[in-house]
Amino acid sequence: LQSQKSWIENTFTKRECVYIIPSSKDPHRCCCGRLVRQHACFTASLAVKYSDVKLSENFNQEIEEWSVGKHTEQSSTDAYGVINFQGGSHSYRAKYVRLSYDTKPEAILQLLLKEWQMELPKLVISVHGGMQKFELHPRIKQLLGKGLIKAAVTTGAWIITGGVNTGVAKHVGDALKEHASRSSRKICTIGIAPWGVIENRNDLIGRDVVAPYQTLLNPLSKLNVLNNLHSHFILVDDGTVGKYGAEINLRRELEKTINLQRIHATPPPFFFKDTSIRYFWWAGGSTQFPLFVGIGQGVPVVALIFEGGPNVILTVLEYLQESPPVPVVVCEGTGRAADILAYVHKQTEEGGNMPDGAEPEIISTIKKTFNFGQSEAVHLFQTLLECMKKKELITVFHIGSDEHQDIDVAILTALLKGTNASAFDQLVLTLAWDRVDIAKNYVFVYGQQWLVGSLEQAMLDALVMDRVAFVKLLIENGVSMHKFLTIPRLEELYNTNRHGSSSEAVSLLREVKVKKGNLPPGYKINLIDVGLVIEYLMGGTYRCTYTRKRFRVIYNSLSGNSRVCRLKLPALEIDTTAEEGKKKRTKDEVVDIDDPETKRFPYPLNELLLWAVLMKRQKMALFFWQHGEESMAKALVACKVYRSMAYEAKQSDLVDDTSEELKQYSNEFGQLAVELLEQSFRQDETMAMKLLTYELKNWSNSTCLKLAVSSRLRPFVAHTCTQMLLSDMWMGRLNMRKNSWYKVILSILLPPAILMLEYKTKAEMSHIPQSQDAHQMTMEDSENNFQNTAEEIPMEVFKEVRILDSTDGKHDMEMPTKPKRLPITRKFYAFYHAPIVKFWFNTLAYLGFLMLYTYVVLVKMKGVPSVQEWIVIAYIFTSAIEKIREVCL
């Protein structure tokens, strides 16, 4: 705080008039606007010199012309801090500083961005208009205020006004007041006003103070109070009092400097080399502040015109003659200069020509509006014609027009057509503004040709800036996520942290990585690290793709200099010839780094889902969940990762509600998985159960059921579909619903009863996961059943079917598909491999062990171990071996 205070005092200055030059109109007042006795240099000798007698004697003498540079003196600023506005129903605060009119705009920008911690805007709306009080129609005022606030909120814009509580700045303040009553989000509104026109400005004098400021205006005063709805004030001092104009040049220079800054969504990370990037340094005091003006689109500036006098028309001309020119939006219906500009714009033909008879009418309107004489009106008319030479840069907002329903659309479209930028730069602007409606209607127009690289760069920006709607729009307009997402790009996404977004998730990611090993400061996260983190969060035996040997070899090859490498990992190849059956053979797989497919992912949306979850971008994660394959698996994986992250956040030193937020996200994905299972179960019960046990090759060969259990998603496990599947898995191939325990125990005790039980067919077993041996036996059974069935089909079935007349009716042919009964050996195998049989067999064996053990303990045995003792010893020994195996594995 002390360094900030000293930097402001060392950088910014104030100006005081130190040379008294009496005004020709009022000898008691200096040309700077102050009374003679109000000067700091006023002494007793000067009091005699500027007495009424002396002034009357020297009145006819020639007076030197007063100038700021010659008759004022600079000194360190003595007014900065926070204004605490008084006299209203709400207490508003705003930061302020008093500075000289010739202050460098780079220093002011450093003050705004670094010292006042403001974010660089995506747009600057410079509002100009009447300085005196004027009234607007309530409907016009409501529409203009609502549109202006919407433009500022949606695009992250700065609004720059005159700052005083009169004229156009007051109407902007009224719009801000209505917004403040509905939303807690504060809009950056900068008031740039002359220090000398501020009422009660002496109350603001103080270094780094909280200055109470009264907003009630003295009716007899010619000065103005500051508007209490502005967030920041730059008070420009040129040594004068009661005079406007000191702020005009500084305001334009500041807007130009802001326009030089770049709003490119993805500033190059430290590992990204680009020679086109340039940094300019502004040295202020003992610190240096980098102004990034490299690649990307500059911050656009637009002028918004409300009402106004002749000077507003001159301001419009200056904007249009800038290099590059600044687009102007004129609000028709607000009065005076705005209405004249709108009318002339409507009357002007292509090329800037006026129709016959229009000139006298316009000159007459100018004379009536501004009380001008003929020569002044003609001169102003010529200024209007100069403005119309760049008619395409002027947008007239008509109240109630179908073309522009809101002024925010008029402002943004004026910028697009006024900046004369390429289609990609326009897309970057709309992306920075987060206005997908503007991009859809005005950028992605029919016939627009796009380069693949530009759209992919826009996709990267949209992902980094968390613009879900733009990601969807870009996909709809031809961006292939398979071609877009490469290994370097995904790694760049993990290492790019946009304006501190998701900082908790990134720090949590680094913290989890620390548990796997040391992590030096400034460490660049790679995909192998991300894979280790995912495995840690998923738990169990989950293996991430990023940690597998094949991916490691490809990743290391991309990072190194070798172009072609040979994997030592055997790649399984399946030969499906009918004679040889399914055989596995191995060979070294050659990976060509020059092949673009090597750098890509087979399922890019899955990778982006994990990225969005780890970065705690819930809306983006939901979008990627909706697109692509394996929606249920993706929902369960996201649920598990979020739940693990919530646990890690709770165990860490984070004091905020990050853990609860992550837990909420986990519950959202868990609910989606349950709803998806419910919908699938309603449509097809068998397919829904198959979905639960389908082996997910993209998710470490896991199943949805395993993922749900590891996520502790109880509603999913308690669902009817899951319970039916578990019941079928529990029964194995046994087809029984009632008195199952009675039949199983009887069959265990009387093995011949096994032949009397019913068994499921292959179709009924299709949704139940089986061991390799059981699956092989099922396949052989199905082949035998098909061969036997085919032999029993009469040859008449294969004859050509005659199409019957409608009177004869239609008869459906049914093929006898009754499967042959299982052989005796298969029945015994299926019975003893059923989980329910194993359970009861173990239970009965344990009961038998207890009885034998009780018998051995209670009955006196001979010296030689009996059969009962050997059985008890064998049972205890085998149980111990089993427990050791469970512990070790």
N, C-alpha and C positions, 0 to 999 in steps of 0.2 A: 504493500500500500504506500509506503514511504517512497519507493522508487517510482511508482506511478505519479505521485504528487510532484516529485522533483522533475520528472520527465515533462509533465504538462507545463510547469512553470518555466522550464528551460526552453521549451519549444514554442509556446504560444505567448503572444504579447498583446497589450492593449495600446490605444493611442489617446493622447491628451493634447488638446490645443494649448500651446505655450506662447502664442504670439497673438495679441489682441488686435484685431482689425475691425473697427466699428462698421456695422452694416449701413448702407446708404439709406435704407428704409427706416431703420431704427438705430440711432447712434448709441443707445444704451445696450445694444446687443451686438455681439461679435458676429462675424460672417460664419462662424462655425455653428451658430444657433444658440449658444449660451449667452446669458447676461454677462456683462463685463465683470461684475463682481463675483460671479460663480467660477471664474477661472482659478486654478490652483496657484497660478503665478501672481494673482492679484495682491498688491501690497498697498501701503498707505500712500506712497509716492504715485502709484498708478491711479489711486482714488482721486488725487488732485488733477492728474493729467486727463482723466476721463470724466471730470465733473461737468455739470451742465454748462458752466461758463466756458470752459476750455473747448468742449465739444461744439458750442455755437460759434466760437472763433475759428475753429478748424473745419467747419462743416463743408465749406466750398473747396477745400484742398483735395487734390487728387489722392485717392485711396488705393493702396496696393491690393491686387487681387489675391484672395485667400486660396491656398491649395493645401491638400492633405500632406503631401510629401515635404513641403517646405515649412509649414507652420504647426505641425504636430510632432510629438515626441513619443517614441516607443519605450515601453517598459514591460516587465514581466506581468502576465495577466494576474489579476487579483480577484477574479470571479469565476469559480467553477465548483462543481459539486452536484447536489441533488436539490431540486425545487420541490418543496412540499406545499401544494396548492391549498389555500384556505378559502373558506366562505362558500363551500358547496355541500351538497348532501353526502357526497363521497370524497374521500381523501385520495387525491391522485398525486403521483410523483413522476418526475422526469429529470434526466441528467442534462446538465447544461455546461457551457463553457463560453467565455468571452474571449474573442481573438481578433487580431488585426485583419483588415480587409485584404491584405496582400499575403496572407498565410498560404504556404504551399498546400495544394489539395492532397498530396501524398501523406502529409502529416495529419491532416484531418481524417483521411481514410484509416490511417493507423490508429487514431484515437477511437474511431467508431468500431473497428474490428478487434483490435487488441486490448485497448484499455477499457472500453465499454462492453466488450464481449458480444458484439452484434454479429450475426451470421451474414456472410456475403449474400446480397440479394440475387434472385434470379431475374428480377425486373425492377426498374425504377420508374415510378409514375410521378412526373413533375407537374403539379397542379398550378395553373396560372389563372388569374381572373381579377375581378374588381377588388380593390383594397378597401373601398368604402362599403357601408352596409347596403345590401340589396336583398330583395325578397324573391323567393322562388315559389312557384305553384306547388302545393303540398304533394301532388302526385309525381311531379317532375323531381322534386327533392327526394322523395322516397325511392324512386327508381334509380336515380343517379347515385344516391348514397349506398343503396343495396348492391348495385353493380360494382361500385368502386371497392367496397369492402370485400366482395366476393373475389374480385380480381386480385386483391392484395393477399387474401387468406390462401387461396388455392395455389398461387404462384410463389409465395414467399417474397412478395415485393416490398420495397421501401416506398413510402409516399412522402414526397417533399413538397412543403407548402411555405407560405410566408410566416406562419407561426403565430400571428397575432389573432386576437379574438374579434375579428371583424372581417367582413367581405367573404371571399371564397374559403379562407382558412377556417372561418367559423362554421361554414356549412360542412366542411370536411370533418370538423370536430363533432358536429351534431351526429353525423353518420357513425363516427367512432363511438360516440356515447351510446347509441342504440346497440351497436355490436357488443360493447363492453357489458351491457346489461344481460345479454344472452349467452356470452361465451367468456371463458377465463383466458383465452388465448389473446395475447397482446400483439397488436400490429405495430410494426416499426414505422412511426410517423415522425419525420424530422422537420422541425420548424427552423428555417433560416431567416432570421429577422435582424434588422439594424439595431444595434445596442442603443442608439440615441432615440429611438421612437418608443422604447419600453417604459410604460408607467411603473413607478415604484422600483426602478432598476437599482437604486441604492440598496434595497433589501437583499439583492443578490450578491453584493460584494462580500467576498469571503473566500478563503482558500480551502478547498475540500470540505465544504460545510453542507449541512442540510438547512436550506434557507426557507423559512416560511414566507409564502408569497400570497398576497391578497389579490383576488381576481376582480373585486368590485372596482368599476371604472368611475373616475370623477367626471361628471357630465361637462364640466367647464374645461377639462383638459383636452389638449390636442394630441396627446399621446395615446397609446393603446396598450392593453394588458395582454399577456400571453394566454394562449388557449390551453386549458388544463387537460385536454385529451391527447395532446401530443406526447410522445415518449422521449424525445430528445430535442434539445435546442442548441443551435449554433448561433450565437449572438455576435454579429459582425460589427466591429468598431472601426470607424474611420475618423474619429475625433469630432464628429458633428452631433448635433442634437435636433430631433424633430424632423429629420430629413431622410427620405427613402433613397435608395439607389446604391448604397454601399455594398449590399448583399448580392446584387445582380451578377456581377462578374465572377465573384467567388462561387456562387451557386452553379453557374455554367461550367466553371473549371472543375468543380467537384463531380458534376455529372459526367464530364468527359473522362475523368480519371476512373470513375467507377465503370464506365463503359469499356475501359481497357482490360479490366479483370475478366478472367475466364470462368465460365460456369460449367466446364466440361465435367461430366458425371464421374469419370474415373481418372483422377490425377494419377500419373504414372507412379507405381510403387517403387521402392528403392531398388528392386532387382530388375526393373524394366528400363531398358536403354533406349533413349530417343534423343537424337541430337537436335531436334527441332524445338526443344523446350528451352525457354529463356527465363531467367530470373532477374528482376530489377530490385535493387536494394535502396531503401530510403533510410538515410542516416539521420536520426533525431536524438540529440543529446548523447547519452552514453549507450544507446541501444540501436540495433539495426532491425528493420522489419522487411521481410521479403514480400514483394508483390508479385504473385504468380500470374504471368501473362503469356503462357505457353500455348499449347494446342487447345482447340475447343472454340466455343462461341463466346463472344464478349457479352457482358451484361447489357441487355437492351434498355434503352431509355425512350419513353414516350411522353409527349406533352399533352396534357388534358386541359382544355380551355372552358372555363365557366365565365359567362358574362364578360366584364372587363372593359377598359377604356382603350384609347388609341395606342398606348404603350404595349398592350397585349398583342395588337396586330404587328407591331414592330418585333416583339418577342417571337411571334410565329415565323416571321421572315428570317430572323436569325437562326432559328432551329432548322428551317428548311435549307439554309445556305451553309450549314455546318458540313464538315467532311469527316465522317459520313453524315448525311442528313438525318435528322431526328423526326420520326413520324409524329403527326399531330392529330389528335381527336378533338373535334369541336362538338360541344353539346348544344344542339339547337334548342331554342326555347328558353335559354337561361338569360337572354337579354343582351343588349348593346353589341359589343364587339363580336361575341359568339354568333349572334343572329346575323350580323352583317357578313361574317365569314361564310356562314352556311348558305346564305342567299347568293353571294357571289360565286361560291363553289357550284351551286346548282345552275346558275346562269352561264357559267363558263363552258365553252365548247372545247372539243379536242384541240390541243395545240395552244391553249390559253387565250383564244379569241373570244370576244364578247359579241353577242347579237346586237343588231341595230336597235337603238333606243334604250338600251339597258344602262349605258353610262350616265346620262342625266338623272335617271331614276336613282341610281346608287349614290351619286354625289349628293343628291337632295336628301337621301336617307342619312348620309353621314353628317350633313349639316344639322339636321334635326336631332340626331342622336347625341352628338358631342358638342353642339352649339359652336360649330366651326364656321369660319368665313369661307369664301369661295376658294381662295388659294390653298388654305389648309386642307379643305375637303378634297381638292384635286390631288394634292400631294399624297394624302392618305389613300386615295383611290389608286394612284400609281403603285403604292406599296402593296395594295391588294392584288393588283395585276401581277406584280413580281411573285407574290405568294402562289398565284394560280399557275405559274409556269411549272410548278411541281405539284400539280393538282393530285397526282396519284399518291402523294405522301399525306394528303389530308383526307381524313375520314370524318364524315358528318354523322353523328348519332341522332337519329330521329326517334322521338318518343312514340312508341306504338308501332314501329316499323316491324314488318315480318322478317326482314333480312337480319336485323340485330335485335333480338328480344331483350338482351341485357347489355349494359355498357361494357361489362367485362369481355364479352365476345368481340365487341367493336374494338376495344383496346388491343386485344391479343391478335386479332386478324389484321389490324392496322400495322402492327409490328412485323407480322409475317410478310405482308406485301410491301412494306416500306423499307425493310432492311435490304431488300434485293439479294437475299441469301439463297444458297443452294437448298435443294430439297432436304439434304441430310442436315444442314445447319438448322433449318426450320424444325426438323424432327427433334434435334437436340434441344431446341428452345422449348417446344411443347413438352418434351420429356422432363426438362428441368422445372417447368411450371406445373407438372403433373396434371395437364389438361388433355386427357385422351380424346375428349369430344372435339377439340380443335384439331388434333392430329388426324382424327378419322374423317372430318369434314373438309379440311383445308390443306392437309399435307398428303395423305394417301388418296389422291384424286385419280380419276380414270385416265389412263394413258401415261402416268408418271413412271419413268424408268428408274430402277434402283440397282445399284451395285450390291452384290452379295456381301462384300466386305463392310459396306456402310451399314447395312441392316444388322449384321452380326455385331458391329461395334455398338449400335443402338441397343441391341439385346443385352450386351454386357453392361451398358450403362443402366438399363432398366432393372437388371438383377441387383446391381450394386445399390441403386437408389430405392430398391424395394417398391417398384412401380408394377404392381400385379396387372393392372388394366393394360399397361403398355406391353407387357410380356404376352398377354393374350392377343393384343392387336398385331404385334409383330409375327406371331405364329400364324394368325389368320392371313397375313399378307406375305407368306411364303418363306419365313425363316425356318430352316430345318434344324431342329435341336440335335439331331444325330450328327450333322456336319458342324454345327456350332460348338458343341461342347467337346473340347479336347483336353488332354491332361494338363497342359500349361494353363489353359483358361480356368479350369476348375481349381487349380492351385492358386491362381491369381484371385479368384473369388474368396477363397479361404483366408487370404492374406490382406484383403482390402477391407478396411473398416471405415465406412462412409460417415464422416462428421461425428464419430463416436457412437454411431448406432450399434445396437447389440453389444455394447462394451461389456456388459455382464456376461453374456454368453461367450465372448471371446476370452475373457479372463478365466471363466470356468473351464473353457477348452484348454487353455494353457495350464491351469492348475491340475487338471486330470492328467495332462501330459507329463507334468513334473513327477507324478507318482510312478510313472514308468521309467523315469531317468532324469538326469540333470537337464535343465533348460536354461541356457544363458540368456541374458537380456538382449532384446533385439533379434531374437531367433526367428528365422523364417520357417513357418510351418509348411511341411511338405505332405503329400498325400499318404505316404507311409505312416507318418505320425498320426494323421487323421484316422487311418485304419486301425492303429493301436488304440486310439481313443474310442472308436466305435466298438471295438471288441471289448474294451473295458466296460463301457456302458451297457452293452448287450449282455455281457456275462456268459457263464457257462462255456460251452465249446464252440461258440460262434466264431467263424473265421471270415473276416472282411476281405473283399476282393483286393483291396490296396495292399494287404500284407502277404498275399500269396506269391510264390516264387516267380510265376510267369509275369505278374505285374511288376515285381521288383526288377526283373531283368529288363523289361521294356522301359521302366522309369529311369533306371540307371543309364541305359543306352541313350535315352533322350537327353539326359543331363550331361553325358560325356561326349567324346569325340567319335566313338565308333559308330559306323553307319549300319553295319550288319552284324548280328550276333547270333550265336547258336545256343538255344536253351538246353541245359543239362537235365531239366525236368522232363521225364517221359510223358509224351502226350498220347492219350489213349485214342485209338482209332478203332471203330467198330465196323467189322465186315459182316454184312447181313446177307451173304449168299445163302441160298436154300440148302446147298450141299454141306457147307461147312458150319452152318449155324452162326451163333454169335461168338466171335473170337476177338480177343484183345491182343494187339501187338503194339510195340513201342518203337519210337524213333525220335531222333533229335529234331525239334521243330525250329525252322529258320525264321527269324523275325527281321523283316526289312524296315528299318527306321524311315526310309524315304516313302514308304507306303502311308498315305494319310490315314487309312483305317486303323493303323497301329496306335495312333494318338487318340482315337475316339472310343466311346463307350457304346456297347450294344444297346443299353437301356439308359439313355441320358437323363430321363425324367426321374429315375430312381436315385441317381447320384445327386441331382439338384434337390430332390426332396430331403435327402440326408443333410445336404448343405444348409437348406432353409431351416431345418429343425435345429441343427447345431448352432446356427446363427440367431436362433430365437425369432424367426420371421414367420409368424403363424399364418398370416394371410397367404404368403407365398407358398408355404408348405401345403396349405389346403388346396391351392391351385394345382400344384404338381400332383397331389393325391387324386384330384379329379381327372387328370389326364394320364394316359399310359396304361400299362398292364398291371395286373395283380393288385387291385385296389385294396382288397382285404389285408393282404400281407403288408402293404405299405402303411396302412392305418395302424396295424399292430406293431410294426417296427417303430413308427413315430411315437406311438403310445409308450413303448418300452424305453426308448431313448430319452423322451421328455421326463418320464418318471425317474430314471436314473440321474438325469441332470438335476431334477428337483431335490433328490436326496443329497447329491454332492453340494448343491447350493446351501442346503440346510446345515450340512456338516462344516461348511466353510465359515469364514468370518463375515460374510455378507449380512448386513443389518437391514436391508430393505426386504420387500416382499417378492423377491425373485423366485424363491422356492414355491410360494403359493401360485405365482403366475405360471410357472412351468408345470405345476401339478394340474392347473386348470386346462392348459393346452393338452396335457396327456389325457385328461378326462374327455376332452372334445374328440380326440382321435379314437379313444376307446368307444365312445358312443357311436361314432361313425361306423366302426367295425361291427358293433352289435346290430345297428340298423341295416347294414349291408347283409349280414348273416340272416336277419329276419326276412328281408326281401327275397333273398335267394331261397330260403326254406319254403316260403309261400309258393314260389314258382315251381321248384322241383326239389323234393326232399333228398332224393338220392344224390343228385348233383351237388347239393349244398354240403352233404356229408363228405363227398369226394373232395370238395374244395377245402375242407378242414384237414384232410390227410394228404393232400397233394404235396409232393416234395418240391420245394422252392429252390431251384438251382441258383437263382440270383441272390438268395438270402441264406447262404451257407448250408444248403440242402435241408433247411429246417421245414417245419409245417406250420400252418396257421394255428393248429391246436397247441403246439409247443410254444409258439410265440405268445399266445394268449395266457398260457400257464405261467411262463416266465415274467409276463407283465402283470401278473396277479389281477387279471381282468375278470373278476368274478361274474359280472353279468353275462359275459361272453361264454364262460364255462358253464354257467347255470342255464343257458338257453336250451330250449327243447331239442334243437338239432344236435347240439353238442352232447346232451345227455343220451339221446338215442344212439349216437355214434359210440359213446362210451359203453352203452349197454350191449351193442352189437360186438364191439371189440372184446368185452368181458365174456360173452358167450362163445366167441370164436366161430367155428363152423357149425356148432350145434344150433338147431332150429327149434327152440322151445321158449315159450313165454310164461307158462304157468307151472308151478311146482318144480322149478328147475333144480332147486337144491335136493329135493327128494329123488328126482330121476338121476342126478349125478352121483349121489351117495350110493344109490342102489346099483348103478352101473360100476362103480368102483369096487363094491363088495361082490357083485356078481357080474364079471366081465361079459358073459354071453348077452347080457341086457344091452350092451353097446350096439349090437346089431339091430335092435328094435328102435333105436332113436332116429329122429329125423335130422337131416343135414341140409345146409344151404347149398344152393347152386352157385355157379360161377358169377352169374349176374347179381345175385344177392350178396356176394362177397367182394364185389368190385370196389366198393367204397371203404373197405376195411384194410388197413395196412397189414401186410403179412411178411413173414420171413422169406428169405430167398428159396429155401427148400419147399415151404408150403406153397409159394407162388408157382414154383416149377411143377409141383404135383397138380395144382389147379389147372395150369395150362395144358398138361397132358390129359387130364380128365376131359377138358373141353374139346381137345382134338379127337379123342376117342368117341365122345358123344356125337360130335359132328359127323364122323365117318359112319358110325352106326346109324345115325339118323338119315344120312344121305342114301344108305343102302336100302332103307325101308321105304323111301319115297317112291310111289308108283311112277312109271314112265309117262303116264298120261299127264302128269303135272307139267312136264316140259313141252307138251304140245302147244301149238299156237292157240290162243284163247280167242274164240269167236265173239264178236261184239253183238250182244243181244239187242233186240228191239226193245223199245220202251214198254211194250205190252208184256214182254216176257220177263221184264225186271232184270236186276243185276244181282249176281251171286258172287260173293267174295270167296276167294280160294284161300284156304288155310293150310299151311304146311304143318305137318305133325312135327313139333320140336320138343317133344317130351324127352328129357335127358335120361340116359341110362343110369341105373343106380350105381352108387359107389361100390367098388370092390371091398371085400372084408378088410384087407390090410389098410386101405385108405381110411376106412371108418375108424379103425383103432388109432391110426396116426392122428386123424383130425380130433378124436376125442381126447387123447392124452395131451395134445398141444393147446387145448382151449384154456384160457386163463382161469375160468371158473373151476374147471377140473383140477388144475394145478393148486388152486386155493384150497379146495376141499380135500384134496389128496394130502397136502401139507398139514391141514388142520387135523385130519384123521390120524396122520402119522404122528403128529405131536401129542394127540390124546393117547395113542398107543404107547408112545415113549413115556408119558407121565404114568400110565398104568404099570408098565414094566419097571420103571424107576421106583415107583412106590412098592412094588412087589419085591424088588431086589433089596430095598432098604429094610422092609419089615420082616422078610422071611430070611432065616439063617441059611446061608449058602455053604456048599462044600469047599474044600481047598482048591479044587480045579474050577475055573470059571465056567459057569453054565452058559447055555445058549442065550438065555435072557440077558445075562451080563454082557456077553459079546455084542448083542444088539444095542444095548444102552451105550456101550463104549463106542461102537461104530457111529451111532447117531450123534453123540457128543463130539467126536473127532471131526466128522463131516460138517457139522454146524460151525465148529470153530474155523475150519478151513474156509467156509463160505463167508463168515464175518471178516476174516482177514482179507479176502479178495475184495469185499465191498469197501473196506477202509483204504486199501491200497489203490484201487481204481477209482 
